[in-house]
Amino acid sequence: MNIFKRLLTIGKAEIHSVIDSFEDPINLTEQGIREMKEQLAKSIEALAQLKALAIRKKNEAETEQQTANDYYNKAIVIVQKAENGEVEAAEADRLAKEALKRQTSSLENAKDLQKEHEKLYDECEKMQGNINHLKSSIAKWENELKTLKARVQVSEATKDINQKMTQMDTGSTVSMLEKLKDRVVQQEALAEAYSDLSKSGKSNDEEIDAIVNNSDTKAEEALNRLKETLKKG
């Protein structure tokens, strides 16, 4: 809570500049949430103590009310015994008055204790509302922090990629690709040249064997023409 209180005291206009100056805003935010959780734990403990006190006051008020009822019933019994002659009238009146006085005192105590209970109960309700709000806020801020962490990772990765892209020498890359292209064309032409040379470099015997071994129509025609020539000769 202290970190967020310090931010609020600075003023809304300056909050963004202060956050930008933090060396590690994520760690500071996590620390702030931890402090809020500690405050939440203390608030829950205080609420438990306050509720215990309210319950105690309620029980005391009920006890005083029962005591008042007992004194009233005792006064009735004393008066009845005086009417029946079991107790002297003067003594019965004295004791009955004393019982009624104590009844009145107990009623007043019960009323005061009930007021204290109601006041404590109202304070418990207010504190419970604050605790619920704090719980909701912590959960909300934790979820937002997770989202912001993911966004920071993505933005840092994107920044690194873009930075590397800007550092690349595009002209040099294109030049290397053109050179590579020329080299491939040259290699293909050279391979074709060697192929032509290998065909033209056959010996006469190889050509004769190729014709003799060739069983296609052209070879047959060549052989027939040779035979005709020999006959004429």
C-alpha positions as CSV (number, residue, x, y, z in Angstrom):
1,M,0.0,0.0,0.0
2,N,2.8,2.4,0.7
3,I,4.1,2.5,-2.8
4,F,0.7,3.3,-4.2
5,K,0.1,5.9,-1.5
6,R,3.4,7.5,-2.5
7,L,2.3,7.5,-6.1
8,L,-1.1,9.1,-5.3
9,T,0.6,11.9,-3.3
10,I,2.7,12.8,-6.3
11,G,-0.3,13.7,-8.4
12,K,-1.8,12.3,-11.5
13,A,0.1,14.5,-13.9
14,E,3.4,13.2,-12.6
15,I,2.6,9.5,-12.1
16,H,3.6,8.5,-15.7
17,S,7.0,10.2,-15.5
18,V,7.7,8.6,-12.1
19,I,6.8,5.2,-13.4
20,D,9.0,5.7,-16.4
21,S,11.9,6.5,-14.1
22,F,11.6,3.2,-12.2
23,E,14.4,0.8,-12.8
24,D,12.0,-2.2,-12.7
25,P,8.3,-1.2,-12.5
26,I,7.2,-4.9,-12.6
27,N,9.1,-5.8,-9.4
28,L,7.9,-2.6,-7.7
29,T,4.3,-3.4,-8.6
30,E,4.7,-6.9,-7.3
31,Q,6.1,-5.5,-4.1
32,G,3.1,-3.2,-3.8
33,I,0.7,-6.1,-4.2
34,R,2.6,-8.0,-1.5
35,E,2.2,-5.1,0.8
36,M,-1.5,-4.9,0.1
37,K,-1.8,-8.7,0.9
38,E,-0.1,-8.1,4.2
39,Q,-2.5,-5.2,4.9
40,L,-5.4,-7.5,3.9
41,A,-4.2,-10.2,6.4
42,K,-3.9,-7.6,9.2
43,S,-7.4,-6.3,8.3
44,I,-8.9,-9.8,8.5
45,E,-7.3,-10.3,11.9
46,A,-8.6,-7.0,13.1
47,L,-12.1,-7.9,11.8
48,A,-12.0,-11.2,13.7
49,Q,-11.1,-9.4,16.9
50,L,-13.8,-6.8,16.3
51,K,-16.4,-9.5,15.6
52,A,-15.4,-11.3,18.8
53,L,-15.9,-8.1,20.8
54,A,-19.3,-7.5,19.2
55,I,-20.4,-11.1,20.1
56,R,-19.1,-10.6,23.6
57,K,-21.2,-7.4,24.0
58,K,-24.2,-9.2,22.6
59,N,-23.8,-12.1,25.1
60,E,-23.3,-9.6,28.0
61,A,-26.5,-7.7,27.0
62,E,-28.5,-10.9,26.9
63,T,-27.1,-11.9,30.3
64,E,-28.1,-8.5,31.8
65,Q,-31.5,-8.8,30.3
66,Q,-31.9,-12.2,31.8
67,T,-30.7,-10.9,35.2
68,A,-33.3,-8.1,35.0
69,N,-36.0,-10.6,34.3
70,D,-34.8,-12.7,37.3
71,Y,-35.0,-9.7,39.6
72,Y,-38.5,-8.8,38.4
73,N,-39.7,-12.3,39.0
74,K,-38.1,-12.3,42.5
75,A,-39.9,-9.1,43.3
76,I,-43.2,-10.7,42.3
77,V,-42.5,-13.8,44.5
78,I,-41.6,-11.5,47.5
79,V,-44.9,-9.6,47.1
80,Q,-46.9,-12.8,46.8
81,K,-45.3,-14.2,49.9
82,A,-46.1,-11.0,51.8
83,E,-49.7,-11.3,50.7
84,N,-49.8,-14.9,51.9
85,G,-48.3,-13.9,55.3
86,E,-45.1,-15.8,54.8
87,V,-43.0,-12.6,55.0
88,E,-43.6,-9.4,56.9
89,A,-45.0,-6.6,54.7
90,A,-42.3,-4.0,55.6
91,E,-39.5,-6.5,54.9
92,A,-41.1,-7.7,51.7
93,D,-41.5,-4.1,50.5
94,R,-37.8,-3.4,51.2
95,L,-36.6,-6.5,49.4
96,A,-39.0,-6.1,46.5
97,K,-37.9,-2.5,46.0
98,E,-34.3,-3.6,46.1
99,A,-35.0,-6.3,43.5
100,L,-36.8,-3.8,41.2
101,K,-33.8,-1.4,41.6
102,R,-31.4,-4.1,40.5
103,Q,-33.8,-5.0,37.7
104,T,-33.7,-1.4,36.5
105,S,-29.9,-1.3,36.7
106,S,-29.6,-4.5,34.7
107,L,-32.0,-3.2,32.1
108,E,-29.9,-0.1,31.7
109,N,-26.8,-2.2,31.4
110,A,-28.4,-4.4,28.9
111,K,-29.5,-1.4,26.8
112,D,-26.0,0.1,26.9
113,L,-24.4,-3.2,26.0
114,Q,-26.9,-3.7,23.1
115,K,-26.0,-0.2,21.8
116,E,-22.3,-1.1,22.0
117,H,-23.0,-4.4,20.2
118,E,-24.9,-2.6,17.4
119,K,-22.1,0.0,17.0
120,L,-19.4,-2.8,16.8
121,Y,-21.6,-4.7,14.4
122,D,-21.9,-1.7,12.1
123,E,-18.1,-1.3,12.2
124,C,-17.7,-5.0,11.4
125,E,-20.0,-4.5,8.3
126,K,-18.0,-1.5,7.1
127,M,-14.7,-3.3,7.7
128,Q,-16.0,-6.4,5.9
129,G,-16.9,-4.2,2.9
130,N,-13.4,-2.7,2.8
131,I,-11.8,-6.1,3.0
132,N,-14.0,-7.4,0.2
133,H,-13.1,-4.4,-1.9
134,L,-9.4,-4.9,-1.1
135,K,-9.6,-8.6,-2.1
136,S,-11.3,-7.7,-5.4
137,S,-8.7,-5.0,-6.1
138,I,-5.8,-7.3,-5.4
139,A,-7.3,-10.0,-7.7
140,K,-7.9,-7.4,-10.4
141,W,-4.4,-6.0,-10.1
142,E,-2.8,-9.4,-10.1
143,N,-4.6,-10.3,-13.3
144,E,-3.6,-7.0,-14.9
145,L,0.0,-7.6,-13.8
146,K,0.0,-11.0,-15.5
147,T,-1.3,-9.4,-18.7
148,L,1.2,-6.6,-18.6
149,K,4.0,-9.1,-18.0
150,A,3.0,-11.0,-21.2
151,R,2.7,-7.8,-23.1
152,V,6.2,-6.7,-21.9
153,Q,7.7,-10.0,-23.1
154,V,6.0,-9.7,-26.5
155,S,7.0,-6.1,-26.9
156,E,10.6,-6.8,-25.9
157,A,10.8,-9.7,-28.4
158,T,9.2,-7.5,-31.1
159,K,11.7,-4.7,-30.3
160,D,14.6,-7.1,-30.6
161,I,13.4,-8.4,-33.9
162,N,12.8,-5.0,-35.3
163,Q,16.1,-3.8,-34.0
164,K,17.9,-6.6,-35.8
165,M,16.0,-5.9,-38.9
166,T,17.1,-2.3,-38.9
167,Q,20.7,-3.4,-38.4
168,M,20.6,-5.6,-41.4
169,D,22.5,-4.3,-44.6
170,T,19.8,-4.8,-47.2
171,G,21.9,-3.7,-50.1
172,S,24.7,-6.1,-49.2
173,T,22.2,-9.0,-48.9
174,V,20.8,-8.2,-52.3
175,S,24.3,-8.0,-53.8
176,M,25.2,-11.4,-52.4
177,L,22.1,-12.9,-53.8
178,E,22.8,-11.5,-57.3
179,K,26.4,-12.9,-57.1
180,L,25.0,-16.3,-56.0
181,K,22.6,-16.2,-58.9
182,D,25.4,-15.4,-61.4
183,R,27.5,-18.2,-60.0
184,V,24.6,-20.7,-60.4
185,V,24.0,-19.6,-64.0
186,Q,27.8,-20.0,-64.7
187,Q,27.9,-23.5,-63.1
188,E,24.9,-24.6,-65.2
189,A,26.5,-23.3,-68.4
190,L,29.8,-25.0,-67.5
191,A,28.0,-28.3,-66.9
192,E,26.3,-28.0,-70.3
193,A,29.6,-27.3,-71.9
194,Y,31.3,-30.4,-70.4
195,S,28.3,-32.5,-71.5
196,D,28.8,-31.3,-75.1
197,L,32.5,-32.0,-74.9
198,S,31.9,-35.5,-73.7
199,K,29.6,-36.3,-76.6
200,S,32.0,-34.8,-79.3
201,G,35.0,-36.6,-77.8
202,K,33.9,-40.1,-78.9
203,S,36.4,-42.2,-81.0
204,N,35.6,-43.7,-84.4
205,D,35.3,-47.1,-82.9
206,E,32.8,-45.9,-80.4
207,E,30.7,-44.3,-83.1
208,I,30.8,-47.5,-85.2
209,D,29.8,-49.6,-82.2
210,A,27.1,-47.2,-81.4
211,I,25.6,-47.6,-84.9
212,V,26.1,-51.4,-84.9
213,N,24.5,-51.8,-81.5
214,N,21.7,-49.5,-82.4
215,S,18.7,-51.5,-83.5
216,D,16.4,-48.7,-84.5
217,T,15.1,-48.0,-88.1
218,K,17.8,-45.6,-89.0
219,A,20.6,-48.1,-88.3
220,E,18.8,-50.7,-90.5
221,E,18.5,-48.2,-93.3
222,A,22.2,-47.3,-93.1
223,L,23.1,-51.0,-93.3
224,N,20.9,-51.6,-96.3
225,R,22.5,-48.6,-98.1
226,L,25.9,-50.0,-97.4
227,K,25.0,-53.4,-98.8
228,E,23.7,-51.8,-102.0
229,T,26.8,-49.8,-102.4
230,L,29.0,-53.0,-102.1
231,K,26.9,-54.8,-104.7
232,K,27.4,-52.0,-107.2
233,G,31.0,-51.9,-106.6
